[in-house]
């Protein structure tokens, strides 16, 4: 996590900003960053998507490369496909609720729509 996201993660996950490090020569001119274990990152992303309803992007480098970044996963509360494996792992462990999309058609007893403007 870099920049403002690093501060958010530090305060949310670690509950302290002492875990923030800086690329560059000093705190005032460097880019703030914080590192997470894979397990902590997956847990944070599940929480951001399922509980806090945020959008999430994961950028990764190719093996052996430190400069060629590419978007590898993107998700939002309504678009969870890229993170489905992480969400399913949490469900198997019993720690998450997976959102379900359903369509309903409500009618009164005389078969008239409950919301006629629909």
Beta strands, then each sheet from edge to edge (+ up, - down):
strand 1: 21-23
strand 2: 31-33
strand 3: 56-61
strand 4: 69-75
sheet 1: 1+ 2-
sheet 2: 3+ 4-
end
